[in-house]
Amino acid sequence: MAELTITSPRQGDYLNRHDGELRGETLTVPVTGTCPAGANVTVNGVAATVTGETWSARVPLTRNNWVIEAAVGREQVEITVLPDLSGKKRYRFSIDDNIQFLRDLGTEPDSFPSLFDHWYLAFWQRMHEEYGAKIHINTYYQTEDASWNTSMMPDKWRDEWEANADWLQLSFHALMDKPDRIYRAATYDRMANDYELTVNEIKRYAGEAVLSNETTVHWAEAPVEACRALKDRGIDILIGLFWVRDGQCTTNYYLDLATTEYCSTRDAWMDVREGLTFVTCDAVVNGLALDECVPTLEQQAANPHTGELIELLIHEQYFREELVYGPQGSATPARYYQPDVQQKVETCLRWVSEHGYEPCFWSDGLLGATRAGQ
């Protein structure tokens, strides 16, 4: 005998206009499940259609109703979903591994009367002015050699940070760049300590207005207890790179392989138990050749389950001509710098703008859906 279940949607699913019918502030979605043969199934109080050991119903979701509950008599099962009532395609641009431009500002503050006198922030300001882009910068607390940290950052630009917080935000990324995979086995206390070190300085030098409830942890990797430390400090949206190769993925925080594979097919998914929402990265822009940017975005946009929310990600070091990597003392060290990195950024921004995507922060309502009070 079949048990009472909800088979579709799935617990924690982000649902948008492609998953049902959006009218005004109501998204009506098809819901299916299993049940004992001949059972009288109700879904959110309305009778479902039962065929053998399966049932189906159409369920209206609103900004006040994210729960789907199926019942047979006193037996009940329920799931929580994320209904997007905006009807908007949207994108965000985030930058990981940031510390170099902060050190520039902090060590030569007199050279920069304005934040945007620094070439790096000037570039992002131009991207905002030309494309409306909203930019989220994930920062380290200190440089790799610990010779400079953000406690040395002046607060002389605090008013300017706050004045631009509607499009330019800062957040925690990690204590520092190395060692690699710094949080693979992190404890709750380790993550809490590094987060607070970094964010307390951001509050001091840039103000609380630049902070939000979203970030990407360095290498998108951390055990569940370390992620709980972030959740307890207000971070409940995490960016993941859910690309499974040869049966493995390490940039998926604590998620198991099956969940990781599922996330790779969705714009976003919520771990309801932990209260953490994962947004899927669509393109690591510095990992693409210039002529790959548009085809990559076209591929993501072609799927209604991966093309409503576009997360673009890049790393600071690819903008820096002086940075090298490779064996210490190598006669021919490799360079991070990509001469066409700014062209890549602009190519991606031009494409999303021309294809009707609106800039957002994922913290703007439900994953950028500010319409209808979400």
C-alpha positions as CSV (number, residue, x, y, z in Angstrom):
1,M,0.0,0.0,0.0
2,A,1.4,3.4,-1.0
3,E,2.1,5.9,1.7
4,L,0.9,9.5,1.7
5,T,3.6,11.6,0.1
6,I,4.2,14.8,-1.9
7,T,6.4,13.9,-4.8
8,S,6.4,17.2,-6.7
9,P,7.4,20.0,-5.9
10,R,10.2,19.0,-3.7
11,Q,10.8,20.3,-0.2
12,G,12.7,23.6,-0.4
13,D,12.0,24.2,-4.1
14,Y,12.3,27.7,-5.5
15,L,9.2,28.0,-7.8
16,N,8.6,30.7,-10.4
17,R,6.2,31.5,-13.2
18,H,7.6,28.6,-15.2
19,D,6.4,26.1,-12.6
20,G,2.8,27.1,-12.7
21,E,0.4,30.0,-13.5
22,L,1.2,33.4,-12.1
23,R,-1.7,35.8,-11.8
24,G,-1.3,38.9,-9.8
25,E,0.1,37.9,-6.5
26,T,-0.8,34.2,-6.7
27,L,1.3,31.4,-8.2
28,T,-0.8,28.3,-8.8
29,V,1.4,25.2,-9.1
30,P,0.6,21.6,-9.9
31,V,1.3,19.3,-7.0
32,T,1.4,15.5,-7.1
33,G,1.9,12.7,-4.6
34,T,1.1,9.1,-3.6
35,C,-1.6,7.8,-1.3
36,P,-3.4,4.5,-0.3
37,A,-5.7,3.5,-3.1
38,G,-9.1,5.1,-2.9
39,A,-8.0,7.6,-0.2
40,N,-9.7,11.0,0.2
41,V,-6.8,13.4,-0.1
42,T,-7.0,17.1,0.6
43,V,-4.3,19.6,-0.3
44,N,-4.3,22.8,1.7
45,G,-7.9,21.9,2.5
46,V,-9.1,21.3,-1.1
47,A,-10.0,17.9,-2.5
48,A,-7.3,16.4,-4.7
49,T,-7.9,14.1,-7.7
50,V,-7.0,10.6,-6.8
51,T,-6.1,7.9,-9.4
52,G,-5.2,4.6,-8.0
53,E,-2.3,5.3,-5.6
54,T,-1.5,8.8,-6.9
55,W,-3.1,12.1,-6.4
56,S,-2.8,15.6,-8.0
57,A,-4.0,19.1,-7.3
58,R,-3.4,22.7,-8.2
59,V,-2.3,24.7,-5.2
60,P,-2.3,28.6,-5.0
61,L,0.7,30.0,-3.3
62,T,0.9,33.6,-2.1
63,R,3.4,35.7,-0.2
64,N,1.8,34.5,3.0
65,N,1.5,30.8,2.1
66,W,4.7,28.9,1.3
67,V,3.5,25.6,2.8
68,I,1.8,22.7,0.8
69,E,0.0,20.3,3.1
70,A,-1.6,17.0,2.0
71,A,-3.9,15.1,4.4
72,V,-5.8,11.8,4.6
73,G,-7.9,12.0,7.7
74,R,-5.6,12.8,10.5
75,E,-2.4,11.8,8.6
76,Q,-0.6,14.8,7.2
77,V,2.6,15.5,5.2
78,E,3.8,19.0,4.3
79,I,6.6,20.8,2.4
80,T,7.8,24.3,2.4
81,V,8.6,26.0,-1.0
82,L,9.8,29.4,-2.1
83,P,7.2,30.9,-4.5
84,D,8.4,33.8,-6.6
85,L,5.5,36.1,-7.4
86,S,7.6,38.8,-9.2
87,G,7.5,37.4,-12.7
88,K,10.9,39.0,-13.2
89,K,14.2,37.6,-14.5
90,R,17.1,38.9,-12.5
91,Y,20.8,38.7,-11.9
92,R,23.5,39.6,-9.4
93,F,27.2,40.1,-9.9
94,S,29.5,39.0,-7.1
95,I,33.3,39.2,-6.6
96,D,35.2,36.8,-4.4
97,D,38.7,36.9,-2.9
98,N,38.9,40.7,-2.3
99,I,41.6,42.2,-0.2
100,Q,44.0,43.9,-2.6
101,F,41.9,47.0,-3.4
102,L,41.2,47.4,0.3
103,R,44.9,47.3,1.1
104,D,45.5,49.9,-1.6
105,L,43.0,52.2,0.0
106,G,44.2,51.5,3.5
107,T,47.9,52.0,2.9
108,E,47.5,55.2,0.7
109,P,44.3,56.8,1.9
110,D,45.5,60.3,0.8
111,S,45.7,59.1,-2.8
112,F,42.0,58.4,-2.9
113,P,39.8,61.3,-1.9
114,S,36.9,59.2,-3.1
115,L,36.5,55.4,-3.1
116,F,36.0,55.7,-6.9
117,D,39.3,57.3,-7.4
118,H,40.6,53.7,-7.1
119,W,40.6,52.1,-10.6
120,Y,38.9,48.9,-9.4
121,L,35.9,50.6,-7.7
122,A,35.8,53.1,-10.6
123,F,35.3,50.2,-13.0
124,W,32.5,48.7,-10.9
125,Q,30.9,52.1,-10.6
126,R,30.9,52.4,-14.4
127,M,29.3,49.0,-14.7
128,H,26.6,50.2,-12.3
129,E,26.1,53.5,-14.2
130,E,26.0,51.8,-17.7
131,Y,24.1,48.6,-16.9
132,G,22.5,49.3,-13.5
133,A,24.5,46.4,-12.1
134,K,24.4,45.6,-8.4
135,I,27.8,44.5,-7.1
136,H,28.4,42.2,-4.1
137,I,32.0,42.1,-2.9
138,N,33.1,39.2,-0.6
139,T,36.2,40.2,1.4
140,Y,39.0,38.7,3.4
141,Y,40.0,40.0,6.8
142,Q,43.8,40.0,6.0
143,T,46.3,39.5,3.3
144,E,47.8,36.1,2.8
145,D,51.1,37.0,4.5
146,A,49.2,38.8,7.3
147,S,51.1,42.0,6.7
148,W,47.9,44.0,6.4
149,N,44.4,43.5,7.7
150,T,41.2,45.4,7.6
151,S,41.6,46.7,11.1
152,M,44.1,49.1,9.4
153,M,41.4,50.3,7.0
154,P,40.5,54.0,7.6
155,D,36.9,54.9,8.0
156,K,37.2,58.1,6.0
157,W,35.0,56.8,3.2
158,R,32.3,55.4,5.5
159,D,29.7,57.9,4.4
160,E,30.5,57.2,0.7
161,W,30.2,53.4,1.3
162,E,26.8,54.0,2.9
163,A,25.7,56.4,0.2
164,N,26.3,53.7,-2.5
165,A,25.0,50.7,-0.5
166,D,21.9,50.4,-2.8
167,W,24.2,48.9,-5.5
168,L,27.6,48.1,-3.7
169,Q,27.7,45.7,-0.8
170,L,30.4,44.0,1.2
171,S,30.5,40.7,3.1
172,F,32.6,38.1,4.7
173,H,34.4,35.6,2.4
174,A,37.2,34.1,4.6
175,L,40.0,35.1,7.0
176,M,42.5,35.0,4.2
177,D,43.2,33.4,0.8
178,K,45.5,30.5,1.9
179,P,45.6,27.7,2.8
180,D,43.2,26.5,0.1
181,R,39.9,25.0,1.3
182,I,40.3,26.8,4.6
183,Y,36.9,25.8,5.9
184,R,36.7,22.2,4.7
185,A,36.7,20.9,8.3
186,A,35.9,24.2,10.1
187,T,34.1,24.1,13.4
188,Y,31.3,26.4,14.4
189,D,33.6,28.5,16.5
190,R,36.2,28.9,13.7
191,M,33.7,30.1,11.3
192,A,32.1,32.4,13.9
193,N,35.4,33.9,14.8
194,D,36.5,34.6,11.2
195,Y,33.1,36.0,10.3
196,E,33.0,38.4,13.2
197,L,36.6,39.5,12.7
198,T,35.8,40.5,9.1
199,V,32.3,41.8,9.5
200,N,33.1,43.9,12.6
201,E,35.7,45.8,10.6
202,I,33.3,46.2,7.7
203,K,30.8,47.8,10.0
204,R,33.5,50.1,11.3
205,Y,34.9,51.3,8.0
206,A,31.9,51.0,5.7
207,G,28.8,51.0,7.9
208,E,26.1,48.4,8.4
209,A,24.2,49.5,5.3
210,V,26.6,47.6,3.0
211,L,25.9,44.3,4.8
212,S,23.2,41.8,3.9
213,N,22.2,38.2,4.5
214,E,24.1,36.7,1.6
215,T,27.6,35.6,0.9
216,T,29.9,33.0,-0.7
217,V,32.3,31.2,1.7
218,H,35.8,30.7,0.3
219,W,35.7,27.6,-2.0
220,A,32.0,27.3,-1.3
221,E,32.8,24.6,1.2
222,A,32.0,24.2,4.9
223,P,30.5,21.6,7.2
224,V,26.9,22.1,8.4
225,E,28.0,23.2,11.9
226,A,30.1,26.0,10.3
227,C,27.2,27.1,8.1
228,R,25.1,27.2,11.3
229,A,27.5,29.7,12.7
230,L,26.8,32.0,9.7
231,K,23.0,31.4,10.0
232,D,23.2,32.4,13.6
233,R,24.8,35.7,12.5
234,G,22.2,36.5,9.9
235,I,23.6,34.8,6.8
236,D,20.9,32.6,5.3
237,I,21.7,32.8,1.5
238,L,24.9,31.0,0.2
239,I,26.2,30.8,-3.3
240,G,27.2,27.3,-4.4
241,L,28.9,25.8,-7.5
242,F,27.0,22.6,-7.9
243,W,29.0,21.1,-10.8
244,V,29.4,17.4,-10.3
245,R,32.3,15.9,-12.2
246,D,33.3,12.2,-12.0
247,G,30.8,11.8,-9.2
248,Q,32.4,14.5,-7.0
249,C,31.8,18.1,-6.1
250,T,33.6,20.0,-3.4
251,T,32.1,23.5,-3.9
252,N,28.7,22.4,-2.4
253,Y,29.1,23.2,1.3
254,Y,27.8,20.3,3.3
255,L,25.2,19.0,0.8
256,D,25.3,15.3,-0.2
257,L,25.8,14.3,-3.9
258,A,22.2,13.7,-4.7
259,T,21.1,17.1,-3.4
260,T,24.1,18.7,-5.1
261,E,23.1,17.2,-8.5
262,Y,19.5,18.5,-7.9
263,C,20.7,22.0,-7.1
264,S,22.7,22.0,-10.3
265,T,19.4,21.8,-12.2
266,R,17.7,24.6,-10.3
267,D,18.2,28.4,-9.8
268,A,17.9,28.0,-6.0
269,W,16.9,25.5,-3.3
270,M,16.3,25.8,0.4
271,D,17.5,23.4,3.1
272,V,14.3,23.9,5.2
273,R,15.8,22.2,8.2
274,E,18.8,24.5,8.4
275,G,17.0,27.6,7.1
276,L,19.7,28.1,4.5
277,T,18.9,28.9,0.8
278,F,21.5,28.0,-1.8
279,V,21.7,30.0,-5.1
280,T,23.4,28.3,-8.0
281,C,26.3,30.1,-9.6
282,D,25.7,30.2,-13.4
283,A,29.1,31.4,-14.6
284,V,32.5,31.9,-13.0
285,V,33.4,34.6,-15.5
286,N,37.2,34.5,-15.0
287,G,37.0,30.8,-15.9
288,L,35.6,31.5,-19.3
289,A,37.2,32.6,-22.5
290,L,35.7,35.9,-23.8
291,D,33.9,34.0,-26.6
292,E,32.5,31.5,-24.1
293,C,30.6,34.1,-22.0
294,V,27.6,34.5,-24.2
295,P,27.1,30.8,-25.0
296,T,27.4,29.9,-21.3
297,L,24.6,32.4,-20.4
298,E,22.5,31.3,-23.3
299,Q,22.7,27.7,-22.1
300,Q,21.6,28.6,-18.6
301,A,18.8,30.9,-19.8
302,A,17.4,28.2,-22.1
303,N,16.3,26.1,-19.2
304,P,13.4,27.7,-17.2
305,H,14.7,26.1,-14.0
306,T,18.2,27.6,-14.4
307,G,17.5,30.8,-16.3
308,E,15.3,32.9,-14.1
309,L,18.0,33.8,-11.6
310,I,21.5,34.4,-13.0
311,E,24.4,34.5,-10.6
312,L,27.6,35.9,-12.1
313,L,30.9,35.4,-10.2
314,I,34.4,36.6,-10.6
315,H,37.6,37.0,-8.5
316,E,39.6,40.0,-7.7
317,Q,43.0,38.6,-8.5
318,Y,42.3,38.3,-12.2
319,F,42.2,42.1,-12.3
320,R,45.6,42.5,-10.8
321,E,48.6,42.6,-13.1
322,E,51.2,42.2,-10.3
323,L,49.8,39.0,-8.8
324,V,51.5,35.7,-9.7
325,Y,51.0,32.1,-8.5
326,G,52.9,28.8,-8.8
327,P,56.0,27.3,-7.1
328,Q,57.8,29.8,-4.8
329,G,60.9,31.1,-6.5
330,S,59.9,29.8,-9.9
331,A,61.7,31.5,-12.8
332,T,58.5,31.7,-14.8
333,P,55.6,32.1,-12.4
334,A,52.1,32.1,-13.9
335,R,50.0,35.2,-13.6
336,Y,46.4,35.5,-12.4
337,Y,45.9,38.7,-14.5
338,Q,43.6,38.4,-17.5
339,P,44.0,41.3,-19.9
340,D,40.4,40.9,-21.1
341,V,38.8,40.5,-17.7
342,Q,37.0,43.8,-17.9
343,Q,35.7,42.9,-21.4
344,K,34.4,39.6,-20.0
345,V,32.5,41.4,-17.2
346,E,31.0,43.9,-19.6
347,T,30.1,41.2,-22.1
348,C,28.1,39.3,-19.5
349,L,26.4,42.5,-18.2
350,R,25.5,43.6,-21.7
351,W,23.9,40.2,-22.4
352,V,21.8,40.0,-19.2
353,S,20.7,43.6,-19.8
354,E,19.7,43.0,-23.4
355,H,17.8,39.9,-22.4
356,G,15.6,41.5,-19.9
357,Y,17.3,40.6,-16.6
358,E,17.0,43.1,-13.8
359,P,19.9,43.7,-11.3
360,C,19.2,42.7,-7.7
361,F,20.7,41.5,-4.5
362,W,19.4,38.1,-3.5
363,S,18.5,39.7,-0.2
364,D,16.0,42.0,-1.8
365,G,12.9,40.2,-0.7
366,L,12.7,36.6,-1.8
367,L,15.8,36.2,-3.8
368,G,15.5,39.6,-5.4
369,A,11.7,39.5,-5.8
370,T,10.7,42.8,-4.3
371,R,7.3,43.0,-6.0
372,A,4.2,42.1,-3.9
373,G,6.1,42.7,-0.7
374,Q,8.1,39.5,-1.0
